[in-house]
Amino acid sequence: MKVITRIDGLHSQMGDGACVLLLFSGGLDSCHTLSQLTAAGLRVVALYVDLGEPLPATCKVARSIAEEVVVIEAERIFCDEYLADGIICNATYFGGMPLSSTYTRPLIARLAVDQARSKGIRVIASNATAFQNTFFRFAKSIEVLAPELSFFCPSIGAYLDRAQKITGLDPRFIEFFKDKPRGVYSVDENLWCRVIENGDIEHPERSLPISDICGAPWKGTSEQVAITFKAGFPTALNDVKMELGKICRELNGRFAGHPHGFSYGLEGNVFGVKNPEPRMSIAGKLIHEGSGYIAQAVLSTAELQLREELSRRFAISVIEGGWFTSYTDALRSALHCLAKPISGRVSWQVTDRSCFVNTIAPDKSSKIGAHIENFTCSVENYDLSKKISFDLQKEHTHA
């Protein structure tokens, strides 16, 4: 796969009037790229992948500029394949921060490859910047899925700040971004997570725009919520069976603005740049926490240690764009195997300032308490001398 970073490189490879497939989110970056491509005389098919959020108003303008705007509904694929994998594989960053665009980028790349091939387009375009791992998630995915295609990413070749991008917009886009939050920050939002980045929060010493990230504070007082898991996957909310998408919407809607859903970290990328990553997802926090509590109850110490290490490797691999690689496939297979016994129910008490676990009730195989039938009897009958001798011979220690 060839990576192109300048428009003149597109002209030299494709010729005047050639067509480009643009990954279009409706935000400032993709609107700027659409403006620049059409101004340069290139034909553009804009691809918008619907992951469960309302269609952005900029899509209406894009239809008057691009040759075609293709909208693909992909919420079910996102939940059933990509997000489900991340949950079962316990993929988090910075010790618990839910991943987000890590899941959407390979899905968008896969759909873009299908569209490019069906329309005979040889170049896929994005405006990901050096502050984002998005470039590598798109580029590596396209390289694995369709190495014959080229990838155009102008913000890697010449970085522009957001104010400069606004000045380079087609005039019909300006009203959506000038003096608006989406002109200041890059906002990536889906039913699972809301992430804000770029703009002046690229400087870590800058006070975070909490209201822009979290929205209005949660207005509730005290409430209990429970999630049921089957093989590491959430299947019910408050004992009502639900699909994953509905569980995420219920949690993120009911507890919107609750401080427990806020995460923050400095995400590094392969360019050596560290980008502040504030995000909001109480669904992500509770689902990963709940899976972890059940895992602690049913897995052995060795299994927990292995799961933690493999999950870390899986998260790093997919963050850096390796979703479709054989290395990630091997990690995914092992983590799905380790998740098979992770079934049960976890409940939390949510107050206006905190969120703490109430009950951890694994379905089976738990050794967490003397309430288990015949537990005392089994302890009395256990030959401890054999266990000690075995441990010493194997040089095994317990944490």
C-alpha positions in Angstrom: 0.0 0.0 0.0 1.3 3.5 -0.9 0.8 6.3 1.5 0.3 9.8 -0.1 0.6 12.9 2.1 0.2 15.8 -0.4 -2.4 16.7 -3.0 0.2 17.1 -5.7 1.1 13.5 -5.1 -2.5 12.5 -5.7 -2.5 14.4 -9.0 0.8 12.8 -10.1 -0.4 9.2 -9.3 -4.1 9.5 -10.4 -4.3 12.3 -12.9 -6.8 15.2 -13.0 -10.4 14.5 -12.3 -9.7 11.2 -10.5 -12.0 10.0 -7.7 -11.1 9.6 -4.0 -13.1 7.8 -1.3 -13.1 10.1 1.7 -13.7 8.7 5.3 -16.2 11.4 6.3 -17.2 11.9 10.0 -18.8 15.3 9.5 -16.3 16.9 11.8 -13.8 19.7 11.0 -11.0 17.4 9.8 -13.1 15.5 7.3 -14.9 18.7 6.1 -11.6 20.4 5.6 -10.3 17.4 3.5 -13.4 17.4 1.4 -13.1 21.1 0.8 -9.4 20.8 -0.2 -9.9 17.8 -2.5 -12.8 19.3 -4.4 -11.0 22.7 -4.7 -8.1 20.8 -6.3 -10.4 19.4 -9.0 -10.7 15.8 -7.6 -13.9 13.9 -7.5 -14.9 12.7 -4.0 -17.2 10.0 -2.7 -17.7 10.6 1.0 -18.3 7.6 3.2 -20.2 8.2 6.5 -20.4 5.1 8.8 -23.4 5.4 11.2 -22.5 3.9 14.5 -25.6 4.8 16.3 -25.3 8.6 16.5 -27.6 11.2 14.7 -26.4 12.0 11.2 -24.3 15.2 11.4 -25.8 18.4 9.9 -22.6 18.8 7.8 -23.7 15.7 5.7 -26.3 17.8 4.0 -23.6 20.3 2.9 -21.3 17.5 1.9 -24.0 16.2 -0.5 -23.8 19.5 -2.4 -20.0 19.3 -2.7 -19.1 15.7 -3.1 -20.0 13.6 -6.1 -21.8 11.2 -3.7 -22.3 10.7 0.0 -22.6 7.1 1.0 -24.2 6.4 4.4 -23.8 2.9 5.9 -25.6 1.8 9.1 -23.1 -0.3 11.1 -24.2 -0.1 14.7 -25.0 -3.8 14.9 -21.7 -4.9 13.3 -19.9 -2.4 15.6 -21.5 -3.9 18.8 -21.6 -7.6 17.8 -18.1 -7.9 16.4 -15.7 -5.1 17.3 -17.0 -3.8 20.7 -17.9 -7.3 21.8 -14.3 -8.4 21.1 -12.9 -5.5 23.1 -15.1 -6.3 26.1 -14.4 -10.1 26.1 -10.7 -9.4 25.6 -10.8 -6.8 28.5 -9.1 -4.2 26.3 -8.5 -1.1 28.4 -5.8 1.6 28.4 -4.0 3.4 31.3 -5.3 0.9 33.9 -9.0 1.0 33.0 -9.7 3.6 30.4 -12.2 2.2 27.9 -11.0 2.2 24.3 -13.3 3.8 21.7 -12.0 4.8 18.2 -9.7 1.7 18.4 -12.9 -0.3 17.6 -14.5 2.0 15.1 -11.5 2.6 12.8 -10.9 -1.0 11.6 -14.6 -1.3 11.0 -14.7 1.9 9.0 -11.6 0.8 7.1 -13.2 -2.6 6.2 -16.4 -0.9 4.9 -14.3 1.6 3.0 -12.3 -1.1 1.3 -15.6 -2.8 0.2 -16.9 0.6 -1.2 -13.6 1.4 -3.0 -13.5 -2.0 -4.7 -17.1 -1.9 -5.7 -16.7 1.6 -7.2 -13.3 1.1 -8.8 -11.7 3.7 -6.6 -7.9 3.3 -6.0 -7.4 5.9 -3.1 -8.9 6.1 0.4 -8.5 9.5 2.2 -8.5 10.6 5.8 -7.4 13.7 7.7 -6.0 12.0 10.8 -3.2 14.0 12.4 0.1 13.0 14.0 -1.6 13.6 17.4 -3.9 10.6 16.7 -3.3 6.9 16.4 -6.2 7.0 13.9 -3.7 7.3 11.0 -2.1 3.9 11.8 -5.5 2.2 12.6 -6.7 3.2 9.1 -3.5 2.7 7.3 -2.6 -0.7 8.8 -6.1 -2.0 8.3 -6.2 -1.0 4.7 -2.8 -2.4 4.1 -3.9 -5.9 5.4 -7.3 -5.8 3.7 -6.4 -4.2 0.4 -2.7 -3.7 -0.2 -3.4 -2.7 -3.8 -5.1 0.6 -2.6 -3.4 3.8 -1.7 -4.0 5.9 1.4 -4.1 9.7 1.3 -3.6 11.5 4.6 -2.7 15.3 4.1 -2.4 16.1 7.9 0.6 13.8 8.2 2.4 15.6 5.4 1.6 19.2 6.6 0.1 19.7 10.0 -2.6 22.5 10.3 -4.1 23.6 13.6 -7.9 23.8 13.8 -8.0 27.5 13.3 -6.1 27.1 10.0 -8.5 24.3 8.9 -11.5 26.6 9.5 -10.1 29.2 7.2 -9.5 26.5 4.5 -13.1 25.2 4.6 -15.6 25.5 1.8 -17.7 28.6 2.9 -20.8 26.4 3.3 -19.1 24.5 6.2 -17.9 27.5 8.2 -21.1 28.2 10.2 -20.8 24.7 11.8 -17.3 25.3 13.3 -16.5 28.9 13.7 -16.8 29.9 17.4 -18.3 26.5 18.1 -17.0 23.6 20.4 -16.5 21.3 17.4 -14.3 24.0 15.8 -12.1 24.0 18.9 -12.0 20.3 19.7 -12.1 17.0 17.8 -15.1 15.1 19.2 -15.5 11.3 18.5 -18.7 10.0 19.8 -20.6 6.7 19.6 -23.1 4.7 21.8 -20.1 3.4 23.8 -17.9 6.4 24.5 -17.4 10.1 23.9 -13.8 11.3 23.4 -12.6 14.9 23.1 -9.1 15.7 21.8 -6.9 18.2 19.9 -7.2 21.9 20.1 -5.8 23.6 23.2 -6.1 20.4 25.3 -3.1 19.2 23.3 -1.2 21.0 26.1 -1.5 18.9 29.3 -1.1 21.9 31.5 -4.4 23.3 30.1 -7.4 23.0 32.5 -9.7 20.4 30.9 -13.0 21.6 29.6 -15.0 19.3 31.9 -18.4 20.6 30.8 -17.6 19.9 27.2 -16.4 16.4 28.0 -18.8 15.3 30.7 -21.8 17.4 29.9 -24.2 18.5 32.6 -23.6 16.8 36.0 -25.7 13.8 36.9 -28.9 14.9 38.7 -29.7 11.6 40.4 -29.3 10.9 44.2 -28.9 7.1 44.7 -29.6 4.2 42.5 -28.6 0.5 42.2 -27.6 -1.0 38.8 -26.7 -4.6 38.0 -25.0 -6.2 35.0 -25.2 -9.9 34.1 -22.3 -11.5 32.2 -22.1 -14.7 30.1 -18.6 -15.8 29.1 -17.2 -12.3 29.7 -20.0 -10.6 27.7 -22.8 -8.4 29.2 -26.2 -10.0 28.5 -28.6 -8.2 30.9 -29.1 -4.9 32.7 -31.0 -5.0 36.0 -31.9 -8.7 35.2 -33.6 -7.7 31.9 -32.0 -9.3 28.9 -30.7 -6.7 26.4 -28.5 -6.4 23.4 -25.2 -4.8 24.0 -26.1 -1.6 22.1 -29.2 -1.1 24.3 -27.2 -1.8 27.5 -24.7 0.9 26.5 -27.4 3.4 25.7 -29.2 2.8 29.0 -26.1 3.2 31.1 -24.7 6.2 29.3 -28.1 7.8 29.2 -29.2 7.1 32.7 -25.9 8.2 34.3 -24.8 10.9 31.8 -22.5 13.3 33.5 -21.7 11.0 36.5 -18.0 11.4 37.5 -17.4 7.7 37.6 -17.7 7.6 33.8 -14.8 10.1 33.3 -11.3 8.9 32.3 -8.2 10.8 31.5 -4.7 9.8 30.3 -1.8 10.8 28.0 -2.0 8.5 25.0 1.3 7.9 23.2 1.5 7.1 19.6 4.1 5.7 17.2 5.2 9.3 16.2 6.4 9.7 19.8 3.6 12.3 20.5 1.6 12.1 23.7 -2.0 13.4 23.3 -4.3 14.1 26.2 -7.3 11.7 26.0 -10.2 12.8 28.2 -13.3 10.6 27.6 -16.7 9.8 29.1 -18.2 6.3 29.2 -19.8 5.0 32.4 -21.0 2.0 30.3 -17.4 1.2 29.5 -16.3 1.6 33.1 -19.0 -0.6 34.6 -18.8 -3.3 32.0 -15.1 -3.7 32.3 -15.2 -3.5 36.1 -17.9 -6.1 36.3 -16.1 -8.5 34.0 -13.0 -8.0 36.1 -14.9 -8.7 39.4 -16.3 -12.0 38.1 -12.9 -13.0 36.6 -11.3 -12.5 40.1 -13.9 -14.8 41.6 -13.7 -17.7 39.2 -10.2 -17.7 37.7 -7.1 -19.0 39.3 -4.2 -16.7 40.1 -2.2 -18.0 37.1 -5.2 -17.5 34.8 -5.8 -13.9 36.1 -2.1 -13.1 35.5 -2.2 -14.5 32.0 -5.4 -12.7 31.2 -4.0 -9.4 32.4 -0.9 -9.8 30.3 -2.7 -10.9 27.2 -5.3 -8.2 27.5 -2.5 -5.6 27.8 -0.8 -6.9 24.6 -4.2 -7.1 22.8 -5.0 -3.5 23.7 -1.6 -2.1 22.6 -1.8 -4.1 19.3 -5.3 -2.8 18.4 -4.5 0.7 19.5 -1.6 0.8 17.1 -3.7 -0.5 14.2 -3.2 -4.2 14.4 -6.8 -5.3 14.5 -6.6 -7.6 11.5 -3.1 -9.1 12.1 -2.4 -12.7 12.9 -0.7 -11.6 16.2 -3.9 -10.0 17.3 -5.9 -13.0 16.2 -3.8 -15.3 18.4 -4.3 -13.0 21.4 -8.0 -12.8 20.7 -8.4 -16.6 20.6 -6.6 -17.1 23.9 -8.6 -14.3 25.6 -11.9 -15.7 24.4 -10.9 -19.0 25.9 -10.1 -17.4 29.3 -13.4 -15.6 29.3 -15.5 -18.8 29.0 -16.0 -19.2 32.8 -16.6 -15.4 33.4 -20.3 -15.6 34.1 -22.4 -14.0 36.8 -23.9 -10.8 38.1 -22.4 -7.7 39.6 -24.3 -4.8 41.1 -23.3 -1.2 42.1 -24.7 1.5 44.3 -24.5 4.8 42.4 -24.7 8.0 44.4 -24.2 11.6 43.3 -20.5 11.5 44.0 -19.4 7.8 44.0 -20.1 4.4 42.5 -19.2 1.3 44.5 -19.7 -2.4 44.0 -22.5 -4.0 46.0 -22.5 -7.7 45.1 -20.4 -10.1 43.1 -22.3 -13.2 42.3 -20.5 -15.6 39.9 -22.5 -18.5 38.5 -20.2 -21.2 39.6 -16.6 -22.3 40.3 -16.1 -19.6 43.0 -14.0 -20.1 46.1 -14.6 -16.7 47.6 -16.3 -17.6 50.8 -17.3 -20.2 53.5 -20.9 -19.9 52.5 -20.2 -22.5 49.7 -21.7 -25.9 50.5 -19.3 -28.2 52.2 -16.5 -25.6 52.3 -15.6 -26.2 55.9 -15.7 -29.9 55.5 -13.4 -29.7 52.5 -10.9 -27.6 54.4 -10.8 -30.1 57.3 -10.3 -33.0 55.0 -7.6 -31.3 52.9 -4.1 -32.7 53.4 -2.2 -29.4 53.8 1.2 -31.1 54.2 0.9 -32.5 50.6 0.0 -29.0 49.3 3.0 -27.4 51.1 5.3 -30.1 49.9 4.1 -29.7 46.3 4.5 -25.9 46.3 8.0 -26.1 47.7 9.0 -28.6 45.0 7.6 -26.5 42.2 9.0 -23.2 43.7 5.4 -21.8 43.5 4.4 -18.9 45.6 1.0 -17.4 46.2 0.5 -13.6 46.1 
